[in-house]
Amino acid sequence: MINRRTFAAGVVAGAAAPLVVTRDAAAIPVSTKARNVVLVHGLFADGSCWSEVIARLQAAGLNATSVQNPLTTLPEAVASAQRVLDRQDGPTVFVGHSFSGMILTEAGVHPKVSALVYVAARAPDAGEDYTALAKTYPAPPASAGIVYDGDEGRLSEAAFLRDFAGDLPKEKARILYAVQQPFQKALLTGKTTHAAWRSKPSFYAVSTEDRTINPDLERFMAKRMGAKTIEVKASHLSLISHPGEITRLILEAAGQGG
């Protein structure tokens, strides 16, 4: 049997090797020490997608909560995250994957948020048209796999397996496909009114094999925000295929990485 402290140290040390730091760590502001982490999922998923990361955060002694993003409109999605942030008992690291980077950017100005962690996520500026920004880069393959039933959208099975979860075992990817949460078209029209990354310490995990968001777009957004940036050789779902690396970045943002 190993105790919590030994396991947590192993998670941090074991995850360090695959990471490539693309910014000088000395240039990043020191984060407030936090024991709370709030995580938000993006499109084609639900809150359980953070399970592998949550287990590691809990083993490291942190309090982790995964928001069930309604995927209806941006204001409603932001409100759902704000309610969870309100319940935290102190400094909180706010983590988002994919589309939920919009929520981090908007709701991350919350006074309890001590740092932001973007995982292959959108990171617009205040009032910026993210769709227009994305069009300045080659379209990622997954965008052609979105199918609609009226105003409700989801990713086709072929696109999900190939372009969203391409580095996961097929059996696991098919389970994730079966539980994907549909989104409403109205969600995609929302624009942020704040850019929390302009005032909060920010961290970014680029997925180098991403076929859902162009990796070069991820690099651009990370550089623009001055984030401490790592690159993970992963599909869009690095939080599932490489949970150790993502956990280590969150622990660093929480001031727990030393």
Summary of the structure (lengths in Angstrom):
residues: 258
radius of gyration: 16.8
end to end distance: 23.8
largest distance: 52.8
contacts: 930
relative contact order: 0.20
helix: 44%
strand: 18%
